[in-house]
Amino acid sequence: MEASERSAGAEASSQSGPRNRLSRAAGAAAPPGGSEPHVVGSVGATSCSEPREAGSVGATYQGRFAPSPTGPLHAGSLVAALASWLDARAHGGQWLVRIEDVDTPRCVHGADLAILAQLAACGLVPDAPPVYQSQRGTLYQQALDQLMESGRAYPCGCTRQDIARALAASGHARQRHGELVYPGTCRQGLHGHSARAWRLRVDKNERNSAFAQSGHALPAIDFIVNPVINTLDTEVVWDDRRLGRQHQNVSREVGDFVLRRADGLWAYQLAVVVDDAAQGITQVVRGADLADNTARQILLQRALGLPTPQYLHTPLVLGANGEKLSKQNGAQALDTRDPLAALNRAASVLGLAAQTGPVADALAGWVNAWRDTRVCPENAPVPAAVAHHPHQAVP
């Protein structure tokens, strides 16, 4: 479901080292050829001096493409799919497909098969059968139970109108492009309302010290305590492989976010965190429109004692109106009658040169280019201008 709710925050819409009920169940769901969920501490999972054969499967790197079956792939979707596939192949790792159909009212019958057919036509075939979020509710419930037991999740009876009124009464205007920042109304109880949704208390997600000591936590991810108000100011900092250092104050910019929606469906943030851990995902490569979700997902990973993958957010394809190309703004279905042409357009967005010949040869060429520029940039050819001026910085 890496699309709709994922970039909206949805109010109306839930290993070594210490192990818990969720991590044991999640580990059992890992596909063949994988390993226990863990974190790759650096991008170079594949040795730069000894690159693996393109297409070989390694046990260390696990990547994934996670489309939502609300319709067929479009040009923007292919950019993310190609980037995630290339990154997996350049690292000599495994590439999985997860059908994120947890938001069932938006799913289109048969769209999952259409997506898989489009990927196959472009030579992007997963290394294991796809998994479907709609079949994984037991794992999500285990995660919510764990958060409830630790006091990190609580029931919420607020409607969007309630939240808007509470914010207005406190003098807070809407922020984050109109999204409502939840003010924590139900943290201390429902105040006579019926429970509608379940939320994560972002102020209770201190660093899991035991997990951090296990060697799986990324040192770039930190929480900053605000000593003035004596509460945890959940400023999450992480390093994106393309965007660089990123940070977000989840308390101020999002508030306590939804884990299980008022309509009973599981929220994207919980589902994606549980699934990434269950599949042993070490690298998440996805569109830049989803970068805003990363801090919330890191908080959930911390709260559940799960490893944090590395992230790479790819450039977006824009529509004629200058907004992100999406199914919501009329993006046309990807035409795979000429798969090389479609792949060349996606590759150009990723800064890769056009290829000719069979699709398999084109993909192999892009794998080598990706390895040289994204995985082992020291192997990239030096531009002529730089070669003549050795003190000039490489762009």
SVG drawing of the C-alpha trace seen along z (x, -y; Angstrom):
<svg xmlns="http://www.w3.org/2000/svg" viewBox="-20 -30 64 52">
<polyline fill="none" stroke="black" stroke-width="0.4" points="0.0,0.0 2.9,-2.4 0.7,-5.2 -2.5,-6.8 -2.7,-6.5 1.1,-6.2 1.6,-9.8 -1.6,-11.1 -1.4,-10.0 -5.0,-8.7 -7.0,-9.6 -10.1,-7.7 -8.4,-5.0 -2.6,0.4 17.3,10.7 19.7,11.6 19.5,9.7 16.1,9.5 13.3,11.4 9.6,11.1 6.4,12.8 6.2,10.7 9.8,11.3 9.5,15.0 6.3,15.1 7.8,12.7 11.0,14.7 8.9,17.8 7.4,15.9 10.7,15.1 11.0,16.5 13.4,19.2 17.0,18.0 16.6,15.2 18.1,14.9 17.0,13.7 15.9,10.0 18.9,7.7 20.3,4.4 22.9,3.8 25.2,1.2 26.5,-0.2 25.4,-0.4 28.2,1.9 26.6,5.2 28.3,6.5 32.1,6.2 33.0,3.5 36.3,5.3 34.5,8.5 31.2,7.8 28.8,10.7 27.2,11.9 24.1,9.9 21.0,11.8 22.7,13.9 20.9,14.3 22.7,13.5 21.4,14.0 22.4,10.6 20.5,8.1 16.7,8.2 14.9,5.7 11.2,5.3 8.8,3.6 5.4,3.0 2.6,1.9 -0.9,1.2 -3.4,3.0 -5.6,0.0 -4.9,0.3 -2.1,1.2 1.4,-0.2 2.0,-3.6 5.3,-5.3 6.0,-6.5 5.5,-3.0 8.0,-1.6 10.7,-4.0 10.4,-2.7 10.2,0.9 13.3,0.7 15.3,-1.1 14.5,1.5 15.3,4.3 18.6,2.8 19.7,2.1 19.0,5.7 20.8,7.1 23.8,4.7 24.2,5.9 23.9,9.6 20.7,9.8 17.1,10.9 14.2,8.9 10.7,9.5 7.2,8.2 4.6,7.5 1.1,6.7 -0.1,4.1 -3.8,4.7 -4.6,4.0 -6.8,1.1 -9.4,3.4 -12.0,0.8 -9.5,-0.8 -8.3,2.4 -9.3,3.3 -10.1,6.9 -7.4,8.4 -5.0,5.5 -2.4,7.6 -2.2,10.0 -1.9,7.1 0.9,5.6 2.8,8.9 2.4,9.3 3.7,5.8 6.7,6.4 7.4,9.7 7.1,8.1 9.9,5.7 12.0,8.5 11.4,7.7 10.6,11.1 10.6,11.6 12.8,14.2 9.9,15.6 6.1,15.8 4.5,12.4 2.9,12.0 -0.4,10.3 -1.0,8.0 -4.7,9.0 -3.6,12.5 -1.3,11.2 -3.7,9.8 -2.5,12.2 0.9,10.7 -0.5,7.2 -2.7,8.1 0.3,9.6 2.2,6.3 -0.7,4.2 -1.1,6.5 2.6,6.1 2.3,2.3 -0.8,2.4 0.9,4.5 3.8,2.1 1.5,-0.9 2.6,-2.4 -0.7,-2.0 -4.1,-3.3 -7.7,-3.4 -9.0,-6.7 -12.6,-7.9 -11.9,-11.1 -13.3,-11.9 -11.6,-14.2 -14.0,-16.9 -13.1,-16.3 -9.4,-16.7 -10.0,-19.9 -12.0,-21.4 -9.3,-20.5 -6.6,-22.0 -8.6,-25.2 -9.3,-25.5 -5.6,-25.3 -4.8,-27.9 -2.9,-25.5 -3.5,-25.9 -3.3,-23.0 0.2,-22.1 1.9,-19.7 -0.1,-20.6 -3.4,-20.5 -2.9,-17.3 -4.4,-17.2 -1.7,-16.8 -3.3,-14.6 -3.2,-16.5 -3.2,-13.4 -6.8,-13.9 -7.4,-10.3 -4.0,-9.5 -5.5,-9.6 -8.8,-7.9 -11.8,-8.0 -13.8,-10.6 -17.1,-8.8 -16.5,-8.1 -16.4,-4.7 -13.1,-3.4 -12.8,-4.0 -9.1,-3.6 -5.8,-2.6 -2.9,-5.0 0.9,-4.9 2.0,-7.1 5.0,-8.7 6.1,-10.3 6.7,-6.9 9.1,-5.5 12.4,-5.9 15.4,-4.2 15.2,-0.5 18.5,-0.3 18.7,3.5 18.0,3.6 20.4,0.7 23.2,2.7 22.5,5.7 24.4,4.1 21.3,3.9 20.4,0.3 21.7,-2.3 23.8,-4.9 22.3,-7.7 18.9,-7.3 18.5,-9.2 15.9,-10.7 16.4,-14.1 15.2,-14.8 13.7,-18.2 14.8,-19.0 12.6,-22.1 9.3,-20.2 10.9,-17.0 9.3,-14.8 10.7,-13.0 10.7,-15.2 10.7,-12.6 13.0,-14.1 14.0,-11.2 17.1,-11.5 18.2,-9.1 20.4,-9.0 18.8,-8.5 21.0,-7.0 19.9,-9.7 18.5,-12.5 21.1,-12.6 20.5,-13.5 16.7,-13.7 14.9,-14.5 11.3,-14.9 9.8,-15.8 6.9,-13.3 5.3,-14.7 4.9,-18.2 4.5,-17.3 2.3,-14.2 1.2,-13.4 0.1,-10.0 -0.6,-8.2 -3.1,-5.5 -2.2,-1.8 -5.7,-0.4 -8.2,-2.5 -11.7,-3.5 -13.1,-1.2 -11.3,1.8 -8.6,2.0 -4.9,2.0 -3.1,-1.2 -0.3,-1.3 2.4,-2.3 1.9,0.7 1.5,3.2 4.6,2.1 6.8,2.2 5.7,5.7 6.0,6.9 9.5,5.5 10.7,7.2 8.9,10.5 10.5,10.6 14.0,9.6 14.1,6.4 17.4,4.7 17.0,2.0 13.9,0.1 14.0,-1.6 10.8,-3.6 9.5,-6.9 10.4,-10.2 6.7,-10.8 7.0,-8.2 10.0,-9.7 7.7,-11.6 6.6,-8.2 10.1,-7.1 10.2,-8.7 6.9,-7.1 8.1,-3.7 11.4,-4.1 9.5,-4.9 7.4,-1.8 10.4,0.3 11.9,-0.9 8.7,-0.3 8.5,3.3 12.2,4.0 12.6,4.6 15.6,3.7 15.6,0.6 16.4,1.0 18.3,-1.6 16.3,-3.8 16.7,-5.2 13.9,-7.4 13.9,-7.7 13.0,-10.8 9.3,-11.2 7.7,-11.3 5.5,-14.4 2.2,-14.8 1.3,-17.7 0.0,-19.7 3.4,-19.5 2.2,-17.1 3.4,-13.5 2.1,-11.2 -0.4,-8.9 -3.6,-6.9 -5.5,-9.6 -4.5,-12.3 -5.2,-10.2 -1.9,-8.5 -2.2,-6.1 -1.5,-2.4 2.0,-1.5 2.2,-0.3 4.5,2.8 4.0,3.6 7.5,2.1 9.1,2.9 12.5,1.5 11.0,-1.9 9.2,-1.9 12.3,-0.8 14.4,-3.5 12.0,-6.2 12.2,-4.9 16.0,-4.6 16.3,-8.3 14.5,-9.4 17.1,-7.5 19.9,-9.2 20.9,-6.1 21.8,-6.1 19.5,-4.5 20.1,-1.0 19.5,0.9 19.0,4.6 17.2,7.3 15.6,6.3 17.9,8.8 21.0,7.1 19.6,3.6 18.9,4.7 22.4,6.1 23.9,2.9 21.9,0.9 22.9,3.2 26.6,2.5 25.9,-1.2 23.9,-1.1 26.7,0.8 29.3,-1.7 27.4,-4.8 25.2,-3.9 26.8,-0.9 30.5,-1.4 30.8,-5.1 34.6,-5.0 34.4,-2.7 32.5,-5.3 34.4,-6.9 35.7,-10.3 34.2,-13.0 36.6,-14.6 36.4,-18.0 37.4,-16.6 40.2,-14.6 41.8,-17.8 41.2,-19.7 41.9,-17.2 41.0,-19.7 37.5,-20.2 34.8,-18.5 33.0,-15.6 29.3,-16.5"/>
</svg>
